[in-house]
């Protein structure tokens, strides 16, 4: 449903004579609110832990029974969180988890942190948001705030969350009895400097009262909250953040491919030189493709939104296409490296170094390594193995839709000597650059991870962005 409406600001009393807005505001200020976090993944769990650390009774909800069990036992499963902190807040009763919404009526402030993938046609899939909102709606009461944090298209908060809540509880009115807002996540896995607590966030409510409550609730654990006029602005702002990165990465990816056709040219040296300018330039780097949840997905969300408004985002769509083509480019480099050796594709062994989507994390969502492995399999490469110090097991979808496990090996001289080509797809700090350069017969380096190795090894290194 595509609509534009403003909910009423008239506030009616609750059963004890206190206005829902004022009552919730008082509870937030007195830090007596109960926090509910739906989805305990890389966004939800750090947020829940921050509230628990601040002394709020925090209840997580997740359909993953193993996550719930581990969290209730104080067992941390997020590398960005301190194990002792999770154990402490769980042990002291500030943090607990459930598989269902049985205690949802006790929650004062909900944060929805569920996945927002795209369909096979690259259209937004809001089914997780709808399901979570419907479950909240079944327990909705006056004096509750629902904040959507999942990255999505402009309009979702009002068209999906608000709409579902209105249909579930027709006798309650948003902005009067309960409150709805959007505040996008700004989690950067592996970033030790910027965390949930010290990274500024944006918030926009369906009404001004919704915005006020969202700002106050989030401000209990986040140092800076920037408010905007409505949820659509906050939703679009999040897309801008990620698409800004997408288009600039596409630019250097395209220039990297051009540089490979030119003599005496390295895109890495070009970027290093351009970075000396103290204004008007921010460095972005090429790679084997984009990973994580947001950057590969968000251009499709915005393109879909543009089509609803009879507009085509040509520049953004083209950038997404450039980035999505990078695994194909890397695959071509690998097959060329194999061709330089006396081995057929069907007898070749390729060692993938890194299957996480970024350095020093265990997150494999949309990792370009998965696409590269699939493409190499389709080309008939005989054996593909991987090594990643952060990922114990890894699989890729096969042609029949079933997952195909990729064998994991240790990073040893023997493993490197036993492959025909080593492909550095993730620049983990744990990788021994000298050992890789010395023992691998051929190397495709997509991250400039071997920049400092001895020059004697350069002849067997195919660096992305350099001829």
Secondary structure, 3 states (H helix, E strand, C coil): CCCCCCCCCCCCECCCCCEHHHHHHHHHHCCCCEEEEECCCCCHHHHHHHHHHCCCEEEEECCCHHHHHHHHCCCCCCCCCCHHHHHHHHHCCCEEEECCCCCHHHCCEEEECCCCCECCCCCECCHHHHHHHHHHHCCCCCCCEEEECCCCCCCHHHHHHHHHHHHHCCCCCECCCEEEEECCCCCCCCCCCCCCCCCCEEEEECCHHHHHHHHHHHCCCCCCEEECCCHHHHHHHHHHHHHHHHHHHHHHHHHHHHHCCCCCCEHHHHHHHHCCCCCCCCCCCCCCCCCCCHHHHHHHHHHHHHHHCCCCCHHHHHHHHHHHHHHHHHHHHHHHHHHCCCCCHHHCEEEEECCCCCCCCCCCCCCHHHHHHHHHHHCCCCEEEEECCCCCCEEEECCCCCEEEEEECCCCHHHHHCCCEEEECCCCCCCCHHHHHHHCCCEEECCCCCCCCCHHHHHHEEECCEC
